[in-house]
Amino acid sequence: MDPFLRHRWFELCNRENISAKMEMWTTITSLYSEEYRAYHNLNHIADCLKKLDDWPGDVPDRDAIEIALWFHDIIYDTKRTDNESASAGLVKHYLGEHPLAEIVMELILATRHHASHMSDSENVLCDIDLSILGSSEKEYNSYAIAVHEEFSWVPEEMFCSSRIKVLQSFLDREHIYYTEHYREMHEPYARVNIIREIHEMRARLKDLEQND
């Protein structure tokens, strides 16, 4: 376990007077270490925290965003469709009546990327969560392979078709990212990466059809 992450978590909890910090830490390390998590694991959380640290200027509701980053994928099961709401429910269980409980839940639910209008803090969180889309070709390819591993139980043809739909939904948006900062820094690269993966998925589907 990276000592940085442990220190980071307890520093956050001490700053915000979160009493269940040890119990929450045990849950965090246990769930994010589930063996099928090829991408949605503690490495992803560490990367998100670094992106938060690198964000320019003041970040609204910064500690709430940080808690949400820790918990936004804590429930991650590719066979269910309510991971975000389940994750939000778990953080609510631990935070109880803490002043940040409600906003953290709302932030986690925002990572469903369905809302037409979001708060500034939700925009920051969602852009950090989607930052991998605008990464280097090498990083993006590693991410795409890892996501495929997480859905290894899905038949190949079904996976490729579903993946194309998800990726195309990002391309169809006016902007992939919610903030000007990420639009300038990541948007062009994200579109190139997504288009490349869609072409790869289509080529894979074509090969599958020819081999039937």
PyMOL commands that set and color helices and strands:
alter all, ss='L'
color gray80, all
select helices_A, chain A and resi 3-16+21-31+42-54+62-71+83-95+101-110+120-129+131-134+137-150+156-171+180-210
alter helices_A, ss='H'
color red, helices_A
deselect
rebuild
show_as cartoon
